[in-house]
């Protein structure tokens, strides 16, 4: 099941990069737990449920119009770690923005229950008691 979890989170980022809202909504509807929360480093907010996940995508699009690229996906059993690069432009300044970070997803009962972004892969691994 863990490899399937990796594919699910990759699909979320792929749909987001393509700006395919219908595909993203279908994935969120099928694979998010009702209690889902995403703690976002970029905005400093916690987003709840499928509606919150959509708001997170909108907030980041409005800020930097980013396109995410998955650099690495790591199966950690009940967790999936993605190392991502986000590229875009500041919505007000037009300044190019490129940032690398990590997102740790926690699955419960085959659904994504929690996601949290980190500034590095090492920080995300440390959060689950692992090292690189």
C-alpha positions in Angstrom: 0.0 0.0 0.0 2.9 2.4 0.6 3.8 2.7 -3.1 0.2 3.5 -3.8 0.4 6.3 -1.2 3.5 7.7 -3.0 1.5 7.7 -6.2 -1.4 9.5 -4.6 0.7 12.4 -3.3 2.6 12.6 -6.6 -0.8 12.8 -8.4 -1.8 15.8 -6.2 1.3 17.7 -7.1 1.0 16.7 -10.8 -2.6 18.0 -11.0 -1.5 21.2 -9.2 1.4 21.7 -11.6 -1.0 21.3 -14.6 -3.5 23.5 -12.9 -6.1 20.8 -13.4 -8.6 21.7 -10.8 -11.0 18.9 -11.7 -8.3 16.2 -11.3 -7.1 17.8 -8.1 -10.7 17.9 -6.7 -11.2 14.2 -7.6 -8.0 13.2 -5.8 -8.8 15.2 -2.7 -12.4 13.9 -2.6 -11.2 10.3 -2.8 -8.0 10.3 -0.7 -8.4 12.9 2.1 -9.5 11.9 5.5 -12.3 14.1 6.9 -10.0 15.3 9.6 -7.2 16.2 7.1 -5.0 19.1 8.1 -2.1 20.7 6.2 0.4 22.8 8.2 1.9 25.1 5.6 5.3 26.7 6.2 4.9 29.2 3.4 1.7 30.8 4.7 2.1 29.9 8.3 -1.5 28.6 8.4 -3.2 25.3 9.0 -5.7 24.3 6.3 -8.4 21.8 7.2 -10.3 19.3 5.0 -10.6 19.2 1.2 -11.8 22.8 1.2 -8.7 23.9 3.1 -6.5 22.0 0.7 -8.1 23.9 -2.2 -7.6 27.2 -0.2 -3.9 26.4 0.3 -3.4 25.9 -3.5 -5.3 29.1 -4.2 -3.3 31.1 -1.5 0.0 29.9 -2.9 -1.1 30.6 -6.5 -2.2 34.1 -5.5 1.1 34.8 -3.8 3.7 33.4 -6.2 1.8 31.6 -8.9 4.0 28.6 -8.3 4.5 25.5 -10.2 5.6 22.5 -8.0 8.0 19.9 -9.2 8.5 16.7 -7.2 12.3 16.0 -7.0 12.0 13.0 -4.8 9.3 10.8 -3.2 10.2 8.6 -0.2 8.0 5.8 1.1 8.2 5.8 4.9 5.4 3.4 5.6 2.6 5.4 7.1 4.3 8.5 5.9 5.3 9.8 2.4 8.0 12.4 2.1 8.2 14.6 -1.0 11.1 16.8 -1.7 9.7 19.6 -4.0 10.9 22.6 -5.9 8.4 25.5 -6.3 9.0 28.1 -9.0 6.9 31.2 -9.7 6.8 34.9 -9.6 5.7 37.3 -6.9 2.2 38.4 -7.7 2.9 42.0 -6.8 6.6 42.3 -7.5 7.0 40.0 -10.5 10.3 38.8 -8.9 11.1 35.2 -9.8 10.8 32.9 -6.8 12.3 29.4 -6.6 12.2 27.5 -3.3 13.0 23.9 -2.4 11.4 22.2 0.6 9.8 19.0 1.8 6.3 17.9 2.6 5.5 15.0 5.0 2.2 13.3 4.5 0.7 11.0 7.1 -1.8 8.3 6.0 -4.4 6.7 8.3 -6.8 4.0 7.0 -5.6 4.6 3.5 -6.4 8.3 3.6 -4.2 11.4 3.9 -4.8 12.6 7.4 -2.0 15.1 7.9 0.5 17.0 5.8 3.2 19.4 7.0 5.7 21.4 5.0 9.3 21.8 6.1 12.2 23.9 4.8 14.3 20.7 4.2 14.3 17.0 3.8 16.4 16.6 6.9 13.8 18.5 9.0 10.9 16.4 7.7 12.8 13.2 8.4 13.7 14.4 11.9 9.9 15.0 12.6 9.4 11.2 12.2 12.5 10.3 14.1 14.7 9.5 11.1 17.9 10.9 9.6 19.2 11.0 6.1 
